[in-house]
Amino acid sequence: MVTKDSCYETEFGEDKVTDQMVQEKINEIRTKYASLAGVLERIHNMDLKETTIGLFGIDAIESLLKLRALILAS
């Protein structure tokens, strides 16, 4: 039987060891930058739909920031 977790592991090559390594790094960052660690943990746990929406949001923010930079430079 194919589960969501097994598809994730085979399609993207991420396994429990890699997941644990990422979580350890996030915990290390948390000691100095709690807010950043919260964002990283949220990103690490996103599913495909959330990731896609996040990418569209980041693209829109990037466009707005570039426009703002052009306005400020002129």
Contact map, one row per residue, 1 for C-alpha under 8 A:
11100000000000000000000000000000000000000000000000000000000000000000000000
11110110000000000000000000000000000000000000000000000000000000000000000000
11111110000000000000000000000000000000000000000000000000000000000000000000
01111111000000000000000000000000000000000000000000000000000000000000000000
00111111100000000000000000000000000000000000000000000000000000000000000000
01111111110000000000000000000000000000000000000000000000000000000000000000
01111111111000000000000000000000000000000000000000000000000000000000000000
00011111111111000000000000000000000000000000000000000000000000000000000000
00001111111111100000000000000000000000000000000000000000000000000000000000
00000111111111000000000000000000000000000000000000000000000000000000000000
00000011111110000000000000000000000000000000000000000000000000000000000000
00000001111111000000000000000000000000000000000000000000000000000000000000
00000001111111100000000000000000000000000000000000000000000000000000000000
00000001110111111110000000000000000000000000000000000000000000000000000000
00000000100011111110000000000000000000000000000000000000000000000000000000
00000000000001111111000000000000000000000000000000000000000000000000000000
00000000000001111111100000000000000000000000000000000000000000000000000000
00000000000001111111110000000000000000000000000000000000000000000000000000
00000000000001111111111000000000000000000000000000000000000000000000000000
00000000000000011111111100000000000000000000000000000000000000000000000000
00000000000000001111111110000000000000000000000000000000000000000000000000
00000000000000000111111111000000000000000000000000000000000000000000000000
00000000000000000011111111100000000000001000000000000000000000000000000000
00000000000000000001111111110000000000000000000000000000000000000000000000
00000000000000000000111111111000000000000000000000000000000000000000000000
00000000000000000000011111111100000010011000000000000000000000000000000000
00000000000000000000001111111110000010000000000000000000000000000000000000
00000000000000000000000111111111000000000000000000000000000000000000000000
00000000000000000000000011111111110110000000000000000000000000000000000000
00000000000000000000000001111111111111000000000000000000000000000000000000
00000000000000000000000000111111110000000000000000000000000000000000000000
00000000000000000000000000011111110000000000000000000000000000000000000000
00000000000000000000000000001111111110000000000000000000000000000000000000
00000000000000000000000000001111111111000000000000000000000000000000000000
00000000000000000000000000000100111111100000000000000000000000000000000000
00000000000000000000000000001100111111110000000000000000000000000000000000
00000000000000000000000001101100111111111000000000000000000000000000000000
00000000000000000000000000000100011111111100000000000000000000000000000000
00000000000000000000000000000000001111111110000000000000000000000000000000
00000000000000000000000001000000000111111111000000000000000000000000000000
00000000000000000000001001000000000011111111100000000000000000000000000000
00000000000000000000000000000000000001111111110000000000000000000000000000
00000000000000000000000000000000000000111111110000100000000000000000000000
00000000000000000000000000000000000000011111110000000000000000000000000000
00000000000000000000000000000000000000001111111000000000000000000000000000
00000000000000000000000000000000000000000111111111100000000000000000000000
00000000000000000000000000000000000000000000111111100000000000000000000000
00000000000000000000000000000000000000000000011111110000000000000000000000
00000000000000000000000000000000000000000000011111111000000000000000000000
00000000000000000000000000000000000000000000011111111100000000000000000000
00000000000000000000000000000000000000000010011111111110000000000000000000
00000000000000000000000000000000000000000000000111111111000000000000000000
00000000000000000000000000000000000000000000000011111111100000000000000000
00000000000000000000000000000000000000000000000001111111110000000000000000
00000000000000000000000000000000000000000000000000111111111000000000000000
00000000000000000000000000000000000000000000000000011111111100000000000000
00000000000000000000000000000000000000000000000000001111111110000000000000
00000000000000000000000000000000000000000000000000000111111111000000000000
00000000000000000000000000000000000000000000000000000011111111100000000000
00000000000000000000000000000000000000000000000000000001111111110000000000
00000000000000000000000000000000000000000000000000000000111111111000000000
00000000000000000000000000000000000000000000000000000000011111111100000000
00000000000000000000000000000000000000000000000000000000001111111110000000
00000000000000000000000000000000000000000000000000000000000111111111000000
00000000000000000000000000000000000000000000000000000000000011111111100000
00000000000000000000000000000000000000000000000000000000000001111111110000
00000000000000000000000000000000000000000000000000000000000000111111111000
00000000000000000000000000000000000000000000000000000000000000011111111100
00000000000000000000000000000000000000000000000000000000000000001111111110
00000000000000000000000000000000000000000000000000000000000000000111111111
00000000000000000000000000000000000000000000000000000000000000000011111111
00000000000000000000000000000000000000000000000000000000000000000001111111
00000000000000000000000000000000000000000000000000000000000000000000111111
00000000000000000000000000000000000000000000000000000000000000000000011111
